[in-house]
Amino acid sequence: QRMDALYEQVRLLVNFFLPSMKLLEKTREGARVRKTYDTPRTPYQRVLASPDVSQEDKDRLTAVYDTLNPAEITRNIKKLQAELRSRKVRFLNEATKTPK
């Protein structure tokens, strides 16, 4: 459950707020490979710019985006990670106890 919640928060952060550069082309010049990248954009921005996605889907994504707060998402991620770490420590402590 905690992992699912963590993945959900990370998905929102990555897809809506973290830009990435997409490789447009690679050209070989002798031993050297020259790479050309697109302008960094978030996956959300790429979807909005795509003509292949329906306006209905774009509107739905925009409604989700309008409800998001990246600082809150980051706090949630840190909280969930801390909970998972404490569960791991508790599990390891119980596993290393010698039976009486």
C-alpha atoms as a printed R data frame, in Angstrom:
    type eleno elety resid chain resno       x       y       z
1   ATOM     1    CA   GLN     A     1   0.000   0.000   0.000
2   ATOM     2    CA   ARG     A     2   2.734   2.437   0.968
3   ATOM     3    CA   MET     A     3   4.697   1.636  -2.183
4   ATOM     4    CA   ASP     A     4   1.613   2.225  -4.319
5   ATOM     5    CA   ALA     A     5   1.056   5.586  -2.646
6   ATOM     6    CA   LEU     A     6   4.722   6.483  -3.138
7   ATOM     7    CA   TYR     A     7   4.647   5.532  -6.820
8   ATOM     8    CA   GLU     A     8   1.483   7.590  -7.315
9   ATOM     9    CA   GLN     A     9   3.127  10.692  -5.835
10  ATOM    10    CA   VAL     A    10   6.337  10.185  -7.837
11  ATOM    11    CA   ARG     A    11   4.282   9.722 -11.021
12  ATOM    12    CA   LEU     A    12   2.522  13.036 -10.461
13  ATOM    13    CA   LEU     A    13   5.782  14.855  -9.751
14  ATOM    14    CA   VAL     A    14   7.620  13.412 -12.763
15  ATOM    15    CA   ASN     A    15   4.812  13.717 -15.300
16  ATOM    16    CA   PHE     A    16   3.603  17.187 -14.367
17  ATOM    17    CA   PHE     A    17   6.614  19.060 -12.964
18  ATOM    18    CA   LEU     A    18   9.983  17.575 -13.963
19  ATOM    19    CA   PRO     A    19  11.099  18.520 -17.470
20  ATOM    20    CA   SER     A    20  13.216  16.161 -19.530
21  ATOM    21    CA   MET     A    21  15.109  16.541 -22.781
22  ATOM    22    CA   LYS     A    22  14.117  14.201 -25.598
23  ATOM    23    CA   LEU     A    23  16.693  13.066 -28.110
24  ATOM    24    CA   LEU     A    24  15.761  14.327 -31.583
25  ATOM    25    CA   GLU     A    25  18.606  12.892 -33.611
26  ATOM    26    CA   LYS     A    26  22.049  11.313 -33.516
27  ATOM    27    CA   THR     A    27  24.559  11.886 -36.271
28  ATOM    28    CA   ARG     A    28  27.899  10.162 -36.537
29  ATOM    29    CA   GLU     A    29  30.891  12.240 -37.616
30  ATOM    30    CA   GLY     A    30  33.755   9.779 -37.786
31  ATOM    31    CA   ALA     A    31  34.271   8.467 -34.250
32  ATOM    32    CA   ARG     A    32  32.183  11.219 -32.723
33  ATOM    33    CA   VAL     A    33  28.417  11.047 -32.254
34  ATOM    34    CA   ARG     A    34  26.588  14.368 -32.190
35  ATOM    35    CA   LYS     A    35  23.257  14.364 -30.364
36  ATOM    36    CA   THR     A    36  20.526  16.959 -30.828
37  ATOM    37    CA   TYR     A    37  17.922  17.384 -28.081
38  ATOM    38    CA   ASP     A    38  14.501  18.991 -27.973
39  ATOM    39    CA   THR     A    39  13.749  21.816 -25.528
40  ATOM    40    CA   PRO     A    40  13.223  20.419 -22.005
41  ATOM    41    CA   ARG     A    41   9.509  19.971 -21.318
42  ATOM    42    CA   THR     A    42   7.428  17.911 -18.934
43  ATOM    43    CA   PRO     A    43   5.467  14.925 -20.238
44  ATOM    44    CA   TYR     A    44   2.339  16.955 -19.432
45  ATOM    45    CA   GLN     A    45   3.523  19.798 -21.687
46  ATOM    46    CA   ARG     A    46   4.335  17.325 -24.458
47  ATOM    47    CA   VAL     A    47   0.820  15.859 -24.282
48  ATOM    48    CA   LEU     A    48  -0.754  19.316 -24.463
49  ATOM    49    CA   ALA     A    49   1.344  20.124 -27.540
50  ATOM    50    CA   SER     A    50   0.514  16.833 -29.273
51  ATOM    51    CA   PRO     A    51  -2.089  16.895 -32.053
52  ATOM    52    CA   ASP     A    52  -2.683  13.143 -31.508
53  ATOM    53    CA   VAL     A    53  -4.336  13.629 -28.098
54  ATOM    54    CA   SER     A    54  -8.013  14.589 -27.953
55  ATOM    55    CA   GLN     A    55  -9.048  17.917 -26.445
56  ATOM    56    CA   GLU     A    56 -11.174  16.013 -23.930
57  ATOM    57    CA   ASP     A    57  -8.086  14.201 -22.594
58  ATOM    58    CA   LYS     A    58  -6.113  17.442 -22.526
59  ATOM    59    CA   ASP     A    59  -8.892  19.130 -20.536
60  ATOM    60    CA   ARG     A    60  -8.964  16.222 -18.089
61  ATOM    61    CA   LEU     A    61  -5.194  16.427 -17.560
62  ATOM    62    CA   THR     A    62  -5.377  20.202 -17.123
63  ATOM    63    CA   ALA     A    63  -8.032  19.738 -14.433
64  ATOM    64    CA   VAL     A    64  -5.694  17.347 -12.595
65  ATOM    65    CA   TYR     A    65  -2.749  19.732 -13.035
66  ATOM    66    CA   ASP     A    66  -4.734  22.633 -11.575
67  ATOM    67    CA   THR     A    67  -5.219  20.700  -8.320
68  ATOM    68    CA   LEU     A    68  -1.540  19.802  -7.851
69  ATOM    69    CA   ASN     A    69   1.019  21.473  -5.601
70  ATOM    70    CA   PRO     A    70   4.622  20.335  -6.274
71  ATOM    71    CA   ALA     A    71   5.803  21.286  -2.767
72  ATOM    72    CA   GLU     A    72   3.036  19.210  -1.193
73  ATOM    73    CA   ILE     A    73   3.805  16.272  -3.469
74  ATOM    74    CA   THR     A    74   7.480  16.445  -2.479
75  ATOM    75    CA   ARG     A    75   6.546  16.518   1.221
76  ATOM    76    CA   ASN     A    76   4.288  13.487   0.700
77  ATOM    77    CA   ILE     A    77   7.098  11.601  -1.039
78  ATOM    78    CA   LYS     A    78   9.527  12.322   1.799
79  ATOM    79    CA   LYS     A    79   6.936  11.275   4.393
80  ATOM    80    CA   LEU     A    80   6.176   8.003   2.596
81  ATOM    81    CA   GLN     A    81   9.888   7.255   2.183
82  ATOM    82    CA   ALA     A    82  10.443   7.823   5.909
83  ATOM    83    CA   GLU     A    83   7.560   5.469   6.743
84  ATOM    84    CA   LEU     A    84   9.011   2.792   4.473
85  ATOM    85    CA   ARG     A    85  12.471   3.194   6.040
86  ATOM    86    CA   SER     A    86  11.045   2.856   9.558
87  ATOM    87    CA   ARG     A    87   9.127  -0.282   8.549
88  ATOM    88    CA   LYS     A    88  12.298  -1.742   7.039
89  ATOM    89    CA   VAL     A    89  14.292  -1.026  10.207
90  ATOM    90    CA   ARG     A    90  11.539  -2.541  12.358
91  ATOM    91    CA   PHE     A    91  11.426  -5.626  10.121
92  ATOM    92    CA   LEU     A    92  15.208  -6.031  10.198
93  ATOM    93    CA   ASN     A    93  15.307  -5.648  13.974
94  ATOM    94    CA   GLU     A    94  12.644  -8.330  14.396
95  ATOM    95    CA   ALA     A    95  14.400 -10.623  11.911
96  ATOM    96    CA   THR     A    96  17.742 -10.416  13.730
97  ATOM    97    CA   LYS     A    97  16.348 -11.156  17.185
98  ATOM    98    CA   THR     A    98  17.420 -14.587  18.358
99  ATOM    99    CA   PRO     A    99  14.567 -16.891  19.351
100 ATOM   100    CA   LYS     A   100  14.471 -17.950  23.022
